[in-house]
C-alpha cells in the first residue's frame, strides 16, 4: 500500500477565543510548518485537506488542495471531525487555544485605572482526544500530534502520545532560540509509540516539513 492510496489532513496555525468584540486569546503560531507540510504532501498523497486557523495571507491556502479556514478551537474541532475517515493520515500541526472565556462580553470591556479584571476561562475541546472514539471505527487512520514544550520534553510528549492514542508525536522546545512559534527554523523530536526518538533538524521549516513527510511515509509503511 502506498501513500497514493491515502488522504492527508493537515491542521495548522493558531485559533482565536474571543473575550469581547475587539480582544481575543491566541498564540504566536504562524502556520508556516503546516503550510509546508501540505505543500510537500500533495506530491505523495491521493488528496490533501489543509485546515488552517487565522494565519498570514501567504499561509492561508495551498494550491491544488482542499482548503478550509477556521477561527475558534470549536470550529477547528468540527472541521477535523468532518474530514477524518478510512485510509487517512492526520497531522495536527496546529496550536489551538487550550482555554476559552466562559462568557463573551457583547461590548468592549472598558479600561479602569483602579480596577483589576478577572477573566474566567474554561477548557476548549481537545481535538485529538475527541477523535479516539471515532478512530476505533476507522480503518488505517493514522494520527500525528505536535507538542510545543518548555521543559521535560520527553515526559510531556510521551504522556500526550499515550493519552491521545497517537501513532507519532513531534515535540519541539519553544524556549530555545529560533525553535519556537513564528521562527523560520525548528528542530523536531519525533517519538513513536515505543517512545523511540528521531531528531529532525535543525532546519528551515520547508526542509523540516519535507523530511517529516518522508519519515512518516517510510515509518507508517505507506
C-alpha positions as CSV (number, residue, x, y, z in Angstrom):
1,X,0.0,0.0,0.0
2,X,1.4,3.4,-0.9
3,X,0.8,7.0,0.2
4,X,-1.2,7.5,-3.1
5,X,-4.0,5.4,-1.5
6,X,-4.3,7.7,1.5
7,X,-5.7,11.1,2.2
8,X,-3.6,13.6,4.1
9,X,-5.2,16.1,6.5
10,X,-3.0,18.9,7.8
11,X,-4.2,21.2,10.6
12,X,-2.2,24.3,11.0
13,X,-1.9,27.7,12.8
14,X,-3.5,29.1,16.0
15,X,-7.1,29.7,16.9
16,X,-8.8,32.7,18.5
17,X,-11.0,32.7,21.5
18,X,-12.9,36.0,21.8
19,X,-13.1,37.9,25.0
20,X,-15.1,40.8,23.7
21,X,-15.7,42.3,20.1
22,X,-12.1,43.6,19.9
23,X,-10.0,41.2,22.0
24,X,-9.1,37.6,21.9
25,X,-6.9,34.9,23.3
26,X,-4.4,33.3,20.9
27,X,-0.7,32.5,20.5
28,X,2.2,33.2,18.1
29,X,1.8,30.1,15.9
30,X,2.5,31.2,12.3
31,X,1.1,28.2,10.5
32,X,4.3,28.0,8.4
33,X,5.2,24.4,9.2
34,X,1.7,23.2,8.4
35,X,1.6,25.1,5.1
36,X,4.9,23.5,4.1
37,X,3.6,20.0,5.2
38,X,0.5,20.4,3.0
39,X,2.5,21.8,0.1
40,X,5.0,18.9,0.1
41,X,2.4,16.2,1.0
42,X,0.3,16.9,-2.1
43,X,3.2,15.3,-4.2
44,X,2.7,12.0,-2.4
45,X,-0.9,11.5,-1.2
46,X,-4.1,10.9,-3.1
47,X,-5.6,14.1,-1.9
48,X,-4.8,16.7,0.7
49,X,-7.0,18.8,3.0
50,X,-5.5,21.8,4.6
51,X,-7.3,23.2,7.7
52,X,-5.9,26.5,8.9
53,X,-6.6,28.9,11.7
54,X,-6.1,32.7,11.5
55,X,-2.7,33.0,9.8
56,X,-1.0,35.4,7.4
57,X,-2.3,35.6,3.9
58,X,0.5,33.5,2.4
59,X,-0.2,30.6,4.7
60,X,-4.0,30.6,4.4
61,X,-4.2,28.4,1.2
62,X,-2.2,25.7,-0.5
63,X,-2.6,25.5,-4.3
64,X,-4.1,22.2,-5.5
65,X,-5.6,21.0,-2.3
66,X,-8.9,21.4,-0.3
67,X,-8.6,24.5,1.9
68,X,-10.7,25.0,5.0
69,X,-10.3,28.1,7.1
70,X,-11.4,28.3,10.7
71,X,-11.2,30.7,13.6
72,X,-12.0,29.2,17.0
73,X,-10.9,25.8,18.5
74,X,-14.5,24.6,18.3
75,X,-14.5,25.5,14.6
76,X,-11.3,23.6,14.1
77,X,-12.6,20.5,16.0
78,X,-15.7,20.4,13.8
79,X,-13.6,20.7,10.6
80,X,-11.3,17.9,11.7
81,X,-14.1,15.6,12.8
82,X,-15.8,16.1,9.5
83,X,-12.7,15.3,7.4
84,X,-11.4,12.1,9.1
85,X,-12.1,8.8,7.6
86,X,-10.6,5.5,6.4
87,X,-7.1,5.4,4.9
88,X,-6.2,8.9,6.1
89,X,-3.2,10.5,7.8
90,X,-3.9,13.4,10.1
91,X,-1.0,15.7,11.1
92,X,-2.2,18.0,13.9
93,X,0.4,20.7,13.5
94,X,-1.9,23.4,14.7
95,X,-1.7,25.2,18.1
96,X,-5.4,25.6,19.1
97,X,-6.1,27.6,22.3
98,X,-6.5,25.4,25.3
99,X,-8.9,27.7,27.1
100,X,-11.8,30.0,26.1
101,X,-13.6,32.7,28.1
102,X,-16.7,31.3,30.0
103,X,-18.6,34.3,28.6
104,X,-18.2,36.5,25.6
105,X,-18.8,40.1,26.5
106,X,-21.1,41.7,23.9
107,X,-19.4,45.0,24.4
108,X,-15.8,46.2,24.6
109,X,-14.6,45.8,28.2
110,X,-13.6,49.3,29.3
111,X,-10.3,50.0,30.9
112,X,-10.4,51.2,34.5
113,X,-7.3,52.6,36.2
114,X,-8.4,51.4,39.7
115,X,-9.9,48.0,38.9
116,X,-8.4,44.6,38.2
117,X,-10.3,42.4,35.8
118,X,-10.8,38.6,36.4
119,X,-11.2,36.6,33.3
120,X,-12.9,33.2,33.9
121,X,-11.8,30.5,31.4
122,X,-13.0,27.0,30.6
123,X,-11.2,24.3,28.6
124,X,-11.7,24.0,24.9
125,X,-12.2,20.7,23.1
126,X,-9.1,18.6,23.0
127,X,-9.3,17.8,19.3
128,X,-7.1,14.7,19.2
129,X,-8.7,13.2,22.3
130,X,-12.1,13.8,20.7
131,X,-11.0,11.5,17.8
132,X,-10.3,8.5,20.0
133,X,-13.9,7.0,19.8
134,X,-14.1,7.8,16.1
135,X,-10.7,6.3,15.3
136,X,-11.7,2.8,16.7
137,X,-14.3,2.6,13.9
138,X,-11.9,3.6,11.1
139,X,-9.5,1.5,9.0
140,X,-5.9,2.7,8.5
141,X,-6.4,6.1,10.2
142,X,-3.1,7.4,11.5
143,X,-2.7,10.3,13.9
144,X,0.4,12.5,14.4
145,X,0.4,15.2,17.0
146,X,2.7,18.2,17.8
147,X,3.8,19.3,21.3
148,X,5.4,22.6,22.0
149,X,7.1,22.3,25.3
150,X,9.3,24.4,27.6
151,X,10.6,21.6,29.8
152,X,10.7,17.8,30.3
153,X,10.1,17.3,26.6
154,X,10.2,13.5,26.6
155,X,7.9,13.1,29.6
156,X,5.3,15.6,28.4
157,X,5.4,14.5,24.8
158,X,5.2,10.8,25.8
159,X,2.2,11.5,28.0
160,X,0.4,13.3,25.3
161,X,1.1,10.5,22.8
162,X,-0.4,7.9,25.1
163,X,-3.3,9.9,26.4
164,X,-4.4,10.9,22.9
165,X,-3.6,7.5,21.3
166,X,-1.3,8.8,18.7
167,X,1.0,7.0,16.3
168,X,3.7,9.7,16.5
169,X,4.2,13.0,18.3
170,X,6.5,15.7,17.1
171,X,8.0,17.7,20.0
172,X,9.9,21.0,19.9
173,X,11.5,23.1,22.6
174,X,9.9,26.5,22.3
175,X,12.2,28.0,24.9
176,X,15.3,27.5,22.7
177,X,16.5,30.3,20.4
178,X,15.0,30.0,16.9
179,X,12.9,26.9,17.6
180,X,9.6,28.4,18.8
181,X,6.4,29.8,17.4
182,X,6.9,32.2,14.5
183,X,10.6,31.3,13.8
184,X,11.7,30.3,10.4
185,X,13.8,27.3,11.7
186,X,13.0,24.5,14.0
187,X,14.1,21.1,15.4
188,X,11.6,18.3,15.9
189,X,12.0,15.3,18.1
190,X,9.6,12.6,16.8
191,X,8.5,9.9,19.2
192,X,6.8,6.7,18.1
193,X,4.6,4.6,20.3
194,X,7.6,3.0,22.0
195,X,8.9,6.5,22.7
196,X,11.9,5.9,20.5
197,X,13.1,9.3,19.4
198,X,14.1,10.5,16.0
199,X,15.5,14.0,15.6
200,X,14.8,16.1,12.5
201,X,16.7,19.4,12.2
202,X,17.7,22.0,12.9
203,X,16.4,23.1,9.5
204,X,14.3,25.7,7.9
205,X,10.7,24.8,8.2
206,X,10.3,24.0,4.5
207,X,13.1,21.4,4.7
208,X,11.8,20.2,8.1
209,X,8.3,19.6,6.6
210,X,9.8,17.6,3.7
211,X,11.9,15.5,6.0
212,X,8.9,14.8,8.3
213,X,6.6,13.8,5.4
214,X,9.3,11.4,4.1
215,X,9.9,10.0,7.6
216,X,6.2,9.4,8.2
217,X,5.7,7.7,4.8
218,X,8.5,5.4,5.5
219,X,7.7,4.6,9.1
220,X,3.9,4.2,8.6
221,X,4.7,1.8,5.7
222,X,2.6,3.8,3.3
